[in-house]
Amino acid sequence: MIKRLLVVRLFFALYLCSHSLAAVSSIPGYPESGHWPYGPVLAIETHAGSQDLLLYGEGTVLQIVDANNPENLQRLSEVETGFMISSIDILDNGQMAAVVDRNKWISLIDISDPASPSLLGRYEVEDGRAPYGVAFGPAGSNKLYAAVAPAGLWVIDISDPSMPTLDGSYIEPGTDFVFDVEVLGDFAFLADDRDGVTAIDVSNPEQPEFSARFLAAQLASHITIEGSRAYVARQGEGVHIIDLDVSGPDAVMTEAGVVPTDLAPRGFGIYYRAEVAANGSLLVTDGTRNNGLLVFDITGPASPSLLGNFEESMFSLDVIDDVAFAARPGGIGDSEVRSFRVELSDRSDSLRGDGLTPIVLDQLAAFGESFSASISGDLVVVGNENAGAVIVDASDPANPVTRSHIPDAASARYAAIVNDTLIVATYSRDLKVFDISDLDNPVELPDYDLGPGAAGYEVKPIPGTDRLLVGANSGGIQILDFSNPANPTEFASWKPEGAVNLHVAMEGDIVASGGSNFVEVVDFSNPASPVLIDSATLPQIVLDIDFQDDLVYTAAGINGVGILQYLPNNQLETLGVIPTSPTSANGVAVFGDTAYVAADTFWGILIADVSDPEDPQIVQAVNTPGNANKVDANASMVVLADREGGVRIWGQAPPPEELIFFDRFEAED
């Protein structure tokens, strides 16, 4: 567990650095990007009042939901914040929400009319640090408290919400990360990683001071305070229950109990959040498959017991009375926000071991991580992982619109459109197929079986035809004819023994394919008998591939993008490399003399002039909110799948004679 959190800290160090190094927001020759902003749900917050509200962050969007009837949740509105929402808090009177976005912004949002929210103001945290948790101060205090990773606590004056200002800060010594914050009386309590829970005296907001530390709750990552008791989620170390006394000059923290992970049905767990229901039970979300939403009896906190659980992995959590609102983490099962009723009327039976299962009342489909994005005319096709496939209308690139969300295409990684047919690769033997002649009402067609041992890894349309190019893993390279989408047929295939063809690209009759550590070029001019032109063993994994003229571009992780040429004498030769260190080249797309590289968190999207493939030159880095994963480009559009940050879309490039070419240089007279 300690090793895992060290990896998390390293990730955040790289993440925080990335935003000071890659601050440019436009691509040469293209206008400012449009943003399809949806992603996984990382934060949930509720407010009980005359209108019960559920707020959750879906990627970079704050969703506002009427929760008065938890059996019929109704979305009211949404606000885009620009970066992934990691934490939310709501003012006691329900008039304002604060969100932090894992980048640098603490945003204040007017929710006095939940159907028409508006951004009030923002506070910008300096480069190299990121807000990670947020909490309003006591009623009337006009203070907002932010846990700022990696360093400590920020106290922000919000008496004028349009211009929040920094009152003071507490810098935590050492290199631990501060993940969350709650406030009780004159003290802010930090979930302080290896230092457990740290209490900060904020009675003088301009000079916050250390008060006390509770080291026993090591690896603290989230904290909830109910009354005078704190519930501290420690992931693989369980939940610590701590009694708080804030009546004196220093905070006093006393252990009341520990909920260990070995109480979970699977015998271990990863506890993300802990909240107390009105019936007194402790609800815990667990990221381990089949532990899910756990219900504990903490009547005697020193000897907690498991009452039951809902067996699906959960991450975010909050509670109104005896109703829990929880969301699945990205990458595990369908992406949904659910409401649960937790009835304890059968508590005695549960304690005898019969078990208690939270009852699902309603669910809202949510989007997942945008793994891939490809261009099809004015449409962008998104492989949205466990949320299925999404088709976005980008005819106005600055204002993309969701046209179809197809959650039935579960585990969607790559998706492609051939005429009026959507084909989705899910890494299984079967391709999912949908008739999208009516974009508002996709119709599922029979799956296409790629054959024994095969798996649909990547799919790409072959322009101007009814055909689809498939990287079918151990099924090799397959070209399928979709002229009859209800009954596709194999047009051609290349299935050499032992091949693992994952990524594919085609130009004319030539297909370039990349596997775990190889590239091969195959001539399909005779579909009945394809011919291997050449293959090359590489020292690194191939994460993506593109093909233009006689050049093959391989996105090869930390080794950057390799540029290889296949020659008339049937030999592949490496010409040059586009470096992406210290991060990974996850995807590559080439148009004209420009290569677009999806370069993970450190760079976002890199743009390189490849007019001289032996000496490619990086000309621009464009900061993006998520983990840049895959990219596509043509004459009118560039799209970037940014994982939890959604999809960025640049479009309507000027023709070359209008000042700027793709290589950023002005035309010469």
Buried (B, 14 or more C-beta within 10 A) or exposed (E): EEEEBEEBBEEBBBBBBBBEEBEEEEBBBBBEBBBBBBBBBBBBBBBBEEEBBBBBBBBBBBBBBBBBEBEEBEEBBBBBBBBBBBBBBBBEEBBBBBBBBBBBBBBBBBBEEBEEBEBBBBBEBEBEBBBBBBBBBEEEBBBBBBBBBBBBBBBBBBEEBEEBEBBBBBEBEEEBBBBBBBBBBBBBBBBBBBBBBBBBBBEEBEEBEBBBBBEBBBBBBBBBBBEEBBBBBBBBBBBBBBBBEBEEEBBBBEBBBBBBBEBBBBEBBBBBBBBBBEEEBBBBBBBBEEBBBBBBBBEEBEEBEBBBBBBBBBBBBBBBBBBBBBBBBBBBBBBBBBBBBBBBEBBEEBEEEEBBBBEBBBBBEBBBBBBBBBBBEBBBBBBBBBBBBBBBBBEEBBEBEEBBBBBBBBBBBBBBBBEEBBBBBBBBBBBBBBBBEEEEEBEEBEBBEBBEEBBBBBBBBBEEBBBBBBBBBBBBBBBBBBBEBEEBEBBBBBBEEEBBBBBBBBBEEBBBBBBEBBBBBBBBEEEEEBEEBBBBEBEBBBBBBBBBEBBBBBBBBBBBBBBBBBEEEEEBEBBBBBBBEEBBBBBBBBBBBBBBBBBBBBBBBBBBBBBEBEEBBBBBBBBBBBBBBBBBBBEBBBBBBBBBBBBBBBBEBEEEEEEBBBBBEEEEE
